[in-house]
Amino acid sequence: MSSYGYPLRAVLGDYLRAGFGIVISAFPLVMVSGKPFVTYLFGGMICLFTVYGLRTVSRHFTRIEVSEDGILTTMPLRRGIAWRELSKLRLKYFSTKRDKSNGWLQLVLTANHGRIAVDSSLDGFREIVTRAMEAARENGLEIDPASVANLAALDSVTAEPHP
């Protein structure tokens, strides 16, 4: 069994954005007290950035365990998919630039009873994609054209659509 997680370098930007958002939202709240509109607006923003920060903490401490039998996530909820039950595999690309020169990949694995999504900042992402592709082939799954193109872009993983 292999265990993977999101390293600090992968979530540091999210931690900084959450903290910066809380501080920037708290400043007007403190400076202009007693105004209901300001209180609700910036109080709501503080709540949103706090939830974003808690989501980042959860992601940082999430462990993905991969074995010959399946894949399991340990936080915030324990979810698992047996490879033999895999019913859909998608590899999505999200671009951060208009020319698509920068971005990240997200692997989404689906079974009848659940869904697991991991992104390319996860240590061991390529190994997980490789194992998931093996399971998809064993199960005779059809891979959508966009996922095939994204798999081909990973260099170490090759995929051919099933007829």
Summary of the structure (lengths in Angstrom):
residues: 163
radius of gyration: 19.7
end to end distance: 32.1
largest distance: 65.9
contacts: 457
relative contact order: 0.14
helix: 47%
strand: 24%
